Structures are given as structure tokens and as C-alpha cells.
Amino acid sequence: MGARWDFPVLLLIGLISNTVAEFCNVGRTSSFVRSANLSLDMPLDSDVFRVPPGYNAPQQVHITQGDHGGKGVLVSWVTPDEPGSNTVRYWAENSTHKQEAEGIVLTYKFYNYTSGYIHHCTINALEYDTKYYYEVGIGNATRQFWFTTPPTVGPDVPYTFGVIGDLGQTYDSNRTLTHYELNPMKGQTVLFVGDLSYADDHPFHDNTRWDTWGRFTERNAAYQPWIWTAGNHELDFAPKLGEYIPFKPYSNRYHVPFITSNSTSPFWYSIKRASAYVIVMSSYSAFGKYTPQYKWLEKEFIKVNRTETPWLIVLMHCPLYNSYVHHYMEGETMRVMYELWFVKYKVDVVFSGHVHAYERSERISNIAYDIVNGLCTPIIDSSAPVYITIGDGGNLEGLTKEMTEPHPSYSAYREASFGHGIFDIKNRTHAYFSWHRNEDGYAVAADSVWLHNRHWKPSGELPVAAI
Ligand SMILES: [Fe+2]
């Protein structure tokens, strides 16, 4: 049982900690106290997992960006009984002319589980900034959805991303998704930073939990793209079950447009969307020097044109900076490999998950160390990204609460609560990031910061601790 403190005591602690934080010029550890109860996965007969009516009706419908520039949409869905149709019919809002795109169907086996028929269909050459309706399925089991394509890629195009990580399928997961859907800031695309279903936490990696997760998230992911990042719970590496191929369920179910960014793997790729260039990396694929991921990234950063897409965002599951006890320093090898490039190419923000809590860093780097010079402490660096850990979607493993002490100066704010983020790009110079904890009202930001673009406005953004 966690301690329950009275409000005046909390207020006093808050005042003292704020005063201490200002006096010591360090970041802030939130004193917010939330429920200590662990959340279980929602039962299989929960309404959020309901199967749509009709024989072989498409389910688990979800979309992601289908090309590099945002004129393509990749539609995926599952038919449970037979392959059915691979066709997506689609039409612009102001048109009655239905067009068709043809996809593929696949199945996979995992231990004693056989998947339904998983369809993937890319629609190309859409108009920017247009609402489209689309249909999948046959006859009376046809299902209709819609999406809106992003505006034409350009430097001052406002765009609003949601940021969600480590979601799972508990009652807390449902609260997080609802909170995101009802946030008045209205995210247009979700940047998902890995760990989707947590099926692997069930006996034999029960893959029916991949299906329930697909049905749970359909209510949002069928209508706006989710940009996928692979986490450790996507590995499903289970030699004892005879399953030796990493990422098998994930890579069959969640296709991404990796070929259009000249990647050779779906686990690392990039997209352009509105005024943002998003690079997705894989914490759980080889990333040392000479590896395919390294070689791809080496060319990728050079390609980013900040005049076209000012905002450079990196997604990876495992954070490079994390001051919680759990997963502490797990991202260190990748930090040593890639932090230098993040600073050199002025990445604006790195979003990660993995740690089931929230944390935002100052703009800091730790790239001076050469083994003998002793310069191994992070320092304020205006060319460095802000690192945001947002693995607080609400999965069955619960919150990460134990923090390293004292609160390190590189960490601006940390709090162990479930929630989601909104990254709201205003123009080429300014973006507003806010973090929304599930316990608050839909419009409330528990933490927020104005980010100045590192290419267009590299000065004037003070470290929070120095304000
Ligand atoms: Fe994780």
C-alpha cells in the first residue's frame, strides 16, 4: 500500500521541493501522487475488444504513412475466417468516384497459434490535405473509415503529433487512448515509440492478445496514421517455444514504408510529414559501426533538408537519457554510437518509451569524453536534442517509480504517471510540447515546454533549470 498524504502536506512538500529545485538549479521531480494499484489486461470479452459483426468482417484496421512524403497511406486489416478481398476502395470527400488499390495477404504461425488473414494495401498518389473515405471487406461485412492526408510538405506547415508509448491493453491503456482522443489539441498522427500489445507477457506469448490489441486501437488507428517503432516487447524471441525469428508477429502485422526511405529493414526508416522529418530507429537491431542500420543512418541525416522540413524528430524505444532506476543506462551503447550525430545534425527532439514513466531532459550532450580526458558529465548544449521518455501508456507491467537520487541536472522534469504527449508544430521556429497525465482533465498539461527549432532558431531557448 502506498502512503496517502493530505493535500496541505503535499502542498508543503511541493513548495519545498520547488524552492530546493530553484535554489540548486536542478530539474524537478514531481510530487504528484497517483493510484498505486496495478492494472490488469482488460478481459477478452471487454467491449473494446469486440469483433465487428458479419461473416469474415475486417477487424484490427489500422493505417500508417504509405510513402516517404505523405501522399500514400498503408491500410492493414485482418479477416478471421478466410482470405477474402485484398482491395481497398477509396474516394475523396467531395467525390463519388471510387478508386481501388490492391494489396497482399499473409498469415503466420507462432507456437500453437495461427494468425488470421493479415492484409496490407498501400494507396498511393493521394492529394495532400484531403479527407478520404475508404472501405475494406465484402458485401454486408464491408466496413468504412476515413482519414485526412497531411498538408503539402513545407517549412511553416502547422501539424500536431500525438506521442504514445508502451500502451498495452489494460484499463489504464484505455484511459490513455481516451485521453488522447479527447485532448482538445487534436493530434493528427500518432508517433508510437514501441511496445504495443504486451502479448509476450502472457503464457506462450498468447498471440490472441495481438488480435485484441489490434481491435482495441482500431478506433483511433483506422482514422489517423500511427508511426510505428519496434520495442523489446515486439521481439517475441522464444527459443523454448521453437520461435527463433525476432519480431515475427510485429513484422507480419505492422508494415511500414521503409523501402521508400531506402532502408533495407522495416525496423529503421524515415518519413516526411508536413514540416517534420521523422527518423525511426531500432534499439533491438544491430546498430554498431558497419551494420545496415548504421550505414543507412549515416546517409539519412545528410538527406534532411531543414529548409523543407525544419523539425527533425527521432523515435527509438530505449531512451538515451533516463534517470529512473529501472532500465538505467540501457541506452548507453546507442548513446555512445549516435549522440554525436544527433548534436552534429541538430536533432530537435528524441522521443523514447521503454521506461514506464515520463521524463524530459534539458538540451544536453555528453560527447566530449575520449576515455582519458575525464569529460564524462552531460553538459548544456544548445545543439543537442531534448530527450523525452514517454513509455507511460499504461501496460500491465505498471509504472516505473523508483528514481535515481539526487535528481540529475540533465533531467528537467520527471514523474511516474500514465499519460500521453502532444507535439504541436506552429511554424519553422516554434513547437509546443505538452504532457498530459491521465488523472487530469482533457485540456490540462502536467508538463509543457516551448521548443525552438535547432536549425532556424538555435538561440533564445533557455534551460528550464536556469529560468
Ligand atoms: Fe520496453
Boltz pocket constraint, residues with backbone or C-beta under 6 A from the ligand:
constraints:
  - pocket:
      binder: B
      contacts: [[A, 166], [A, 195], [A, 231], [A, 232], [A, 233], [A, 317], [A, 353], [A, 354], [A, 355]]
      max_distance: 6.0
